[in-house]
Amino acid sequence: MIDLKVSREHIDAIDKQIVELFEKRMIESSEVAKYKLETGKPVYDKEREEDKLKNLKSMSSNEFNQRAITELFSQIMSISRKYQYGVLP
């Protein structure tokens, strides 16, 4: 059995990567917001988000993870939309 301290260190390292990736995603979200502003596109694109969720869900290895990934990325996309609305004048 692996030591709890070691497992927690692994989780901490993974969490650090997740934070870094989230921040990179938000930078890209800002670029998307600028594009949408310049082209007159709406922030919310229901079809794009549904396709994205379907795609992400298919990458998961089991039913529990599929539901969790759908929930997680729904939240991430919601946060991204809020950020885009804030970036747009």
VENZISUL-V823774 format. One record per residue. N is the residue number from 1. RES is the residue in one letter. PHI is phi as a letter, one per 20 degrees, with the letter a starting at -180 (999 if undefined). PSI is psi in radians with two decimals (none if undefined). NEAR is the number of other C-alpha atoms within 12 Angstrom. Layout:
n/res/phi/psi/near
N/RES/PHI/PSI/NEAR
N/RES/PHI/PSI/NEAR
This chain:
n/res/phi/psi/near
1/M/999/2.44/6
2/I/f/2.58/9
3/D/f/2.39/9
4/L/g/-0.71/10
5/K/f/-0.72/11
6/V/f/-0.77/12
7/S/f/-0.73/13
8/R/f/-0.63/13
9/E/f/-0.70/14
10/H/f/-0.79/15
11/I/f/-0.73/14
12/D/f/-0.72/14
13/A/f/-0.72/14
14/I/f/-0.76/14
15/D/f/-0.68/14
16/K/f/-0.75/14
17/Q/f/-0.71/14
18/I/f/-0.76/15
19/V/f/-0.80/14
20/E/f/-0.76/14
21/L/f/-0.67/15
22/F/f/-0.78/21
23/E/f/-0.67/18
24/K/f/-0.70/15
25/R/f/-0.69/22
26/M/f/-0.58/25
27/I/f/-0.78/18
28/E/f/-0.63/19
29/S/f/-0.64/28
30/S/f/-0.72/25
31/E/f/-0.69/20
32/V/f/-0.75/27
33/A/f/-0.75/28
34/K/f/-0.75/23
35/Y/f/-0.80/18
36/K/f/-0.68/22
37/L/f/-0.80/19
38/E/f/-0.54/14
39/T/d/-0.05/11
40/G/m/0.29/13
41/K/e/2.58/15
42/P/f/2.69/19
43/V/f/-0.81/31
44/Y/e/2.17/22
45/D/c/1.58/16
46/K/g/-0.80/15
47/E/f/-0.77/10
48/R/f/-0.79/15
49/E/f/-0.70/23
50/E/f/-0.76/17
51/D/f/-0.74/16
52/K/f/-0.81/20
53/L/f/-0.72/26
54/K/f/-0.76/20
55/N/f/-0.83/16
56/L/f/-0.72/22
57/K/g/-0.68/25
58/S/f/-0.29/18
59/M/e/-0.23/17
60/S/f/2.65/17
61/S/e/-0.30/13
62/N/b/2.98/12
63/E/f/-0.73/13
64/F/f/-0.85/12
65/N/f/-0.60/17
66/Q/f/-0.79/20
67/R/f/-0.74/20
68/A/f/-0.74/20
69/I/f/-0.71/25
70/T/f/-0.80/26
71/E/f/-0.80/18
72/L/f/-0.87/18
73/F/f/-0.44/26
74/S/f/-0.74/24
75/Q/f/-0.77/17
76/I/f/-0.76/24
77/M/f/-0.62/28
78/S/f/-0.79/21
79/I/f/-0.72/22
80/S/f/-0.74/29
81/R/f/-0.80/28
82/K/g/-0.74/19
83/Y/f/-0.76/26
84/Q/f/-0.72/29
85/Y/f/-0.61/21
86/G/f/-0.55/17
87/V/f/-0.63/22
88/L/f/2.42/22
89/P/f/none/11
